Amino acid sequence: MGGLIFMVRNAMCVGLDVDKRTSEDRLMVRVGKLQYEHLLNQRGSTKMDFTGHEMRGFLFIQS
């Protein structure tokens, strides 16, 4: 990962990243598994998939 992250209790909670496909900045957030499905349907939200598979509980937010 090549972004800036903020951690709480040794776990990522929020960060900044650059989308390699579009070169646009995006926010990475930990939303938890309970809110994940609901927030995934909001405008600007996409699945976080650094490793090639979906990381449930985490979202990318783009403006």
N, C-alpha and C positions, 0 to 999 in steps of 0.2 A: 504494500500500500504506500502511496506517495503523497498522502495528505496530512493534515493537522487534525489530531484527535484529542478529545478530553475524556479522561477516565475517572470513574468513581469506583472505589473498592476493587481496583485492578481489572475493571471491565469498561469497554468503550461505551459512552453514553451519547456523545455527539461528535461530529467531525466535519471537516471540509475536504473536498476532493475535486479533481478535474476529470470529467468524462473523457476518456481517450478517443471515443468516436467523434464527439462534437466539439471538444475543447472548451466546453462550458463548465462553470463552477456548479457544484451541487452540494447539498447538505446531506450528511449521513446521520440518521437518528435511530436510537433504540426505542422502540415503542412498546415492546413486550408482545407476547403471543396472544394475549386476550384482545388487544385493540388492533392487532395487525390487519386482519381481514377488513375491518371497517375503514381504517385509514388508508389501506391500499387503493380503495375506490375513490379517494379524494383527488381533485385536480393537482397535478404536479408530482404525485407520488408514484414511485416505481419500485419493483422488487430490488433488493440489494443482492447482487450475485458476483462478488469478487472472484470466487473460486470456480465459477462455472455452474454452480447450483445455488438455488434460492436459500438465503439466510433468513428464515422465518423470525419475526420479531424485530427486524431491521428494515429501514426504508431509505431510499434516495429521494430527496425532495429537490425539484428543479423549479425555477420561476417561470 
